[in-house]
Amino acid sequence: MREYPGLRRRGFLAAASGVGALALVGCGSSDNGSGAGAGGGNDGKPRRGGRLRAAFAGGSASETLDPHLANLFADVARAKALFDKLADYGDDLSARPRLASGWEPNAGLDRWKVTLRKADFHDGKPVTADDVLFSFRRIADPAKAFRAKASLEPIDLKASRAVGERTVEFVLKRPTAEFPNVLAAFGAYIVPDGTSDADFDKKPVGSGPFRFVSFAPGRSAVFRRNEAHWDGAPYLDELEFVVANEESARVNALLGGQVEYAHELNPTTARAHEGKGQIEIIRLRNSAMQAFAMKTDRPPFDDKRVREAFFLIADRQELIDGALSGAGVVGNDLFGKGYEYYADGLPQREQDLDRARSLLKKAGAEKLKVTLDTSAVAAGFTEAAGIFRDQAAKAGVTVEVKMGSKDSYWADILDSGTMCCYRSGAMPIESHISQRLLTDSTTNATKWHHKDFDALYHQAQSTKDETERAAVFGRMQRKLYAEGGFLVWGFADWIIGTARGVKGVERKAPANTLDWARFDKVWLA
């Protein structure tokens, strides 16, 4: 059975980080014994033992270990420690086999046979085709709002079936050329058949590299090495996730020795500590989309002229320099710079205040007042909001910056408000569209509801020829560029801090990909 190739990225991150070629991790293994760890090298062979404490911004007391509800980076890091997916995204954003050992389509691309590798859940039961079908059907439950639901939409789960203990035949609603991306979808974790909602926070059972020990929502989670993991036992004895919503708290905990890994540091912190010897700074170059999300279903952004005016108000380089301390590159109002299918032939937008004022006048919005929701929940958010407020004033627009709760910001902005600070880690452009831009997408923050756009997406999915498929994705992006709701002003470095003794942290894996937060391949020197 062959592996069907997923998306291929064109090396943007390699070029941006000064690396000639991306190192690809083979399915089922990771050579951290010879690769660079934190500090630019490693201390000989990986060693077993110890507890690593990792600080992440998290949620509140309502946090859950249900992997299908994972939304925050802390949720995903915990989920991938406890659970596995059938596939995940490599550094190049191609789908790599995980619990699946391979996949093969029929000639019409509307039936895919997926074979599972031999793997066991933490309770010793084997991972079977029935577990896969149960997991996907749970995600697709119309009564729930699980993140991966939109990504799984192409599958006819009633018709799909197990054809043996470790083989699933997925029947699709239409030909889907890039079905492996569905298997790798954000949140598409495999859980045991029959798992109830209550099981996840009491004693969750997965097939991941770590086993559950304890969980205090909004505070911490402790996991222990799974000696029987199919991809090899982790080096660490234990892994503890610590919730620290303030970036300063994460940095101080790292400096003070209370944690060994601090996720998402801001550029100012990185510059202050880089090369000083106390901690290690790891930069995942240009891997985080930075944007303002305008809700297109309500005033004033239900008028595409207002949206275009806001595109032209933004001085993107000023936002990069001011909000990210220069640690990034300018965006062009589209997700996925450098990824396959990215529409890089469109003119780079520049600030044009005269044109912006003219568009606002035509829209009857000359003295427009807009509230911009932001929060200290992510690096650069509050700075970007202040900078854009000053840029908008030059076009006669009054922007009121509203600070939101770090604990509930991401849930609050999904449906409320009109404009907000937004960001995203890496995923294929196809996945970004399915999760955020289709009429029924569960995380459609811009409320982009266009049936013709949905139809183009389905056409792209069903197009066998790659050149023709790229042309359809190009049409979709031209529409978003002209009148979409995402003002994508930049792509930021993703910055992680570690103690000097932490080794094996991958430096080329964008956030959300397989080797990001890959704590089963990290060790303490």
N, C-alpha and C positions, 0 to 999 in steps of 0.2 A: 504494500500500500504506500503510495507516495504522499509526501506532504504538499499541500496546495499552497503556493506562495501567497502571502498577504501583501500589504502595502510595502513599498520600498521608498525610503526617504533619500533625498538627493544629496546628502552630505552637508547640509547647511550647518548643523551643529559641529561637525568635524572641522569645517573651515573656520567657523567662528571661534573655536577653542584652540586653533593652531595645531590640530591633529590631522595627519595625512589621511587616515582611514579609521573608521569606527571598528573597535574590537567587538566581535560578535560572540556571545556566549552560546555554546552548543546546547541543544535541548537536553535537559536532564543533568547538567553539570555546570559548574562555574569554577574556573581555574584561578582562585584567589591565591594559590600558592606561588604563582609567578607574576600575577598582575600587581599594579600599584595600589597600595592601600593609602589610608590617611597618612600624610607626611611625605607623599611622593614615592614611597617604597614600602618594603615590608621587612620585618625582623625575622628573616628565615621562614621556616614552614609555619603554617597556621597552628595555633595551639588551642587545645580544648580547656574549658573551665571559665568560671567567673560569671558574674551577673552584669549585664550592660543595662544602664538606665538611660532611657531616651525621652527627652522632653519635647512635646508637641503642643501647639495650640489645639484645644479641644472644644467640646461642647459644654453642656451643663449637666445637672443631675439627671437629665432625661437621656443621656447617652446610652447606647445599646451596643452589644456585640453581634447583633444580627447583621451578617455581611451584606445582605441584600438591601439594607438601609444605609450602607456606607456612603457618606457624602463628603465629609471633611478628610483632610490628609491623615489626621490621626485615626479616623475610622478605617481608612484603607490600609494603613500600616498595621493596625491590629488585625484586620481581616486577613491579610496575606500571611500573617504569622500563624493563624489558626486554620485557615482554609486554603484550598487550591481552586483554580479555574481550569477549564479544559485547555485553554491557551492563554497566552499573555503577550504583551507587546515588547519586542526587543528594542535595543537602542535605536534601530532604524525604523521603528514603528511598523515592522512586519509582525504578523501573528506567529508566535512560536509555540510548539506543542508543550503542554504541561501534563495534566491528567490524561489528555488525549495523546496517544503515541503517533497518530496520523489521521488524515482525512482524505476522502476521495469523492468527487462528484460524479454524477451520471453525465451523459452527453448533453442533456438539456439544462444542466446546472440547477435543477429544481429538486434534486434529491442528493443528499450528502451522507455518506457512510463514515461515521467517526468511531475509531477503535480506541479503547481505553488501555492504558498501561496497567500493570499490576500494582495496585496501591491499596492501602488500608486506612480506615478511619482510626481515630484514637482509641476507640473501644475494641479494635481488633477485627471489625467486620470489613470485608472487601468493598471497595468502591465499584459500584455496578451501573449498568445502563439504567436501571430503575431509579437509582439515586439521581442520575443526571436528569431524567425526565421529570422526577418529582421537583427538583430544584428549579428547573426552567418553568414548569407550570406554576409553581409558587410565585416566581417573579412576575409572571404574566397575569396573575390574578387581577381581574378588572376592578375588584374592590380595594386594591392596594395601589400605592404610588411608589413602587420600587424603581430605583434609578435605571436599571438595565431593561425595564419593560419595553421602551421604545426600540432598543437595539435588537430585542428578540422578536419584534413584530413580524419579520418575514417568515417565521417558522409556524407551520400549522401543527400545533402541539397535540391536537386531537388525533391527527393522522400519523404523527411520528411514533416510532415504536422501538422496543428493544428487540434485536435479532440475535440474541445470545447474551450471556452475562456481561460481556465487555464490549458489545457493539451496539451502537444506536444508529438507526436510520432516521435522519431528519427529513421530513417532507416539507417543502417550502411553498409558500403561496404564489411565488413567481420565481423565475430564474434569478439567482443571486451569485454574481461572479466572485464577490469578496466575502463569502460566508465565513471564512476563518476569523474575520474581524468580529463577527457576532459571538463566536466562542470566546474571544478575548475581551468582550465588552466590560466596561467599568461596572463592577458589582455583580458579575455573573458567576458567583462562587457556587461550588457544589457542596450540598449538605446531605446528610443521611435521609433516606426515604422515611417519611412519617414525623420528621422533626416538627415540634410545635413552636409557636412564637415564644412561649415562656421558657423554652429550653435554652435559648441563646444566652441569657444572662444568669441562669442558674449554674449550668455546667455545659457550655457549648462543646459539641463534638465535631471536629473537622478532620481533614486529612493533611493539614499543613505541618510545617516543620516544628511547631511548638504546640504544647498541650496547655490547656487552661489550668490555672491555679487559683486566681482570685480576680475580682473586678469591683471597683468602687467608682460608679459613674461620675464623670467630671473630675476625678482625682487620679486614679491609677489603675493599671491592669498588670498582673504578673503571670507570665507563662514560663513553662519549663521545656527543655529539649525533648523532642520526639525522637527517640533512638531508632525508631522503625520507619522514619520518613523515606519515601521512595527515592528522593533526590539526595539521600545521605543525611545523617544527623547533623544538626547545627554544631558549631564549635562552642558556643556559649552554653553554660549550664542553665541560666535563666535570663529572661528578657523582661524588663519592667518598663512600661509606658507611664510617664508622668505628665499630667496635664498642667501646662503653664501658659496661660493665654497671653501674658505680657512678654514681648520680646526681651525686655530687660530682665525679667525673671528667668527666662531660659538661659540668657548669657551669664547672669550672675551664678546660676546653679552650675553651669559648666565651669566657670572660673573658680568656683568654690569647691569643686569636686563632688557636688551632690548628684550630678549626672555626667555621663560620658559622651552624650550625643545630643545636640540641640538643633532641632529642625527649624528651618526658615529664619535666618538672621537677616537684618537689613544691611544695605550696602555700607552705611556709615560704620556700623559695628565691624563689618568685615575689614574695612580699610584700617580701622584702629588696631586690629589684632593680627592682621596678616603678616607673617614673617617675623613676628615678635618672639616666637618660641614657646609661649604659654599654652596656646591651643592651636589646632589646625583648622584652616578655612578651606572648604571645598566648594568650588563654583561649578555648577552645572550650567554651562553657558547658554544664555538666551532661550531658556526653555519654558518660561512662564508668560503667557499672554497677559497683557495689561490693557484694560479697557474701561470705558464707561458704557453701561447698558441703558438704552433708552426704550421705554415701553411703547411699542408702536400701536397699541390698541386704545390709547387714551390721550387727551390733550396734554401738552401741545404736540407730542411726538406722533400723533396719528396723522399729521401733515408731513409728507415726505420732504417738503421744502424746508421745514424746521430742522429735520434730521440732517439734511445736506448742509444747512447753515452751521450746525454744530460740528460736523466733520471739518468745515473750513475755519472754524474758530480755533481749533486746536493747533498749538505750536508743539509738535511732537518732540522735537529735540529738546526744547525747554523742559518738557515733562520728563524726558529721560534724564537730563542733567540734574533737575531739581528734585524729583521724586525718587530716582534710583541712583543718584550720585554718579550718573554716567554708566552704570553697570547694566547695559542692555543696548538694543537697537530699535530704531523707529519702526512702527507698524503702519499698515495701510488699510485699516478697517476690515481686515479679513483674518480669520484664524489660520494657524498652521504654516507660518512662514518657513519655507524650505522643505515642507513635506510634499509627498507626491500629490499631484493634482492642484497644488497651490497656483493661483492665477498671478504669477509674478510679472506678467506683461502689462498689467494695468498701471497707469501713471501714478507715481508717488504723490499723495496729497500733500499740499503745502498750505500753510495758513494764508487765507485770503479774506481779510476782514471786510473789504468793500463788497465782495460777492456775498458774504454771509449777511451783511446788513440788507443788501438788495433782496435776498431770498426771504428774510424775515419780514420785510416791508410787504412783499407780494403775498405773504401768508397772513398779513394783518397782525403780526406779532412783533412790532417795532420796540415795544417796551416790555418785553417778555420777562417774567419772573419764574424761576425754576428752582425746586428744591433738589439738591444733590445729596443722596444718602451715602455716608461713608462710615468707616469705623477703623479703629486700630487693630482690627482682626488680621490684617495682612500688611506686610512691609510696603511702604510707599503710598498706601491708600489715602491717609489724611493729607500728606504732602501733595499728592496729585490733585486732590479736591481743591485745596487752596490755590494751587497754581492755575487750574482751569477756571476757577472763580474769577481770578484777575484777568485771564485771557478773555473770558466772556464779557467782562465789563467794557473792554475796548470795542466790542461790537454792540454795545447798548443793552446787553442782557444782564439781568441781576440774578446771580446764582447764590442761593442760600445753602450753606453747607450744614447738614444735619448729622450729628454724631450718633451712631447706633451702638447697641450692645454687642460686645465681642461674643457673648455666649449665644445670641440668637440672630446675629446679623444675616447669615446665609439663608435662614428660613424666612426672615422678615422681608428681605428684598425680592424674594421670588415672585410674590404676588402684589405686594404693596408698593406705594411710591410711584414715581415717574422716571427717575434717573438715579443710577447708583454706580459706585465703584465696583469693578468686577475683575476677576482673573481666572485663569485656567492653566492647569498643567497640560502635559502632552497627551495627545490621542490622534488617531488618524482623522483626517478631515471628514471622511464618511461618518465616523462615530460622533464627531462634534455636531454634524448636521442632524443625525438621527436623535441625539439626546437633547439638543437645545433649539432646533430650528424647525421641526415639523409641528404641524398643528396639534398633535397629541403628545408631543414630547413632555416628559414629566418635569424637566428643569428648563423650561422655555422662559428665561428671565426677560427677554425682550418682547414676549407675547407676539412673536412673528407667526401669524396664521395666514398662510396662503396655499390654497389647494393646488394652484398651478406649480408652486414650488415643491409641494409634496409629490406631485406627479413626476416632476423632473428627477427627484431623488429616486423614486421607484424605477424610472427609466434607466438611470445610471446604474442602479443595482443589477438590472437585468441585461445590461449590455456586455456581451462577451468580449468584443474587441476593445483592447485597452486604450487605443487612440481615440476611438469613438466615445468610450466611457469618460476619458479625460475631457473631451469636448463638452459633454453634458455637465460635468462638474464645473467647467469653466463658465458655462451659461448661468449656473446657479450663483457662482461667486460674483459675476458681473452684476447680477440683480442685487445681491447683498451690498456690493460696493456702492451702487447707485442709491439704494434706498433702505438698507438694512438698519437694524437697531443697535449693533455693536460698533462703537467708536473705538477701534483698536489702535491705541496710540504707541504701543511698544511691546517688546519681548524682553523680559528681564532675566538676568542670571538668577538661578536658584541657588541659595547660599546655605550651607550646612556647616556647623561647627562641631568638632570632636575633640576629646582629650587626646593627648599625644600618643597614648598607648592603644588607641583604637585603630585596627588595621582591617583592610579588605573592603572599605567603603568605595563603591564604584563611582568614578568621576565622570563618566560619559553617559549616564542613564538619566534622561529627563524625568521629572516627577510624573508619576502615574505609570511608568514602564516597569517591566519585570525586575530589573536590577536596582531600582530606586527603593530605599528602605528595605533592602534585602538582608535582614538581620541574621538569617540562617548562614550567610557566607561571611559574616564579620567575626573577628576575634579580638581578644585583649592580649597585647604583647607583654 
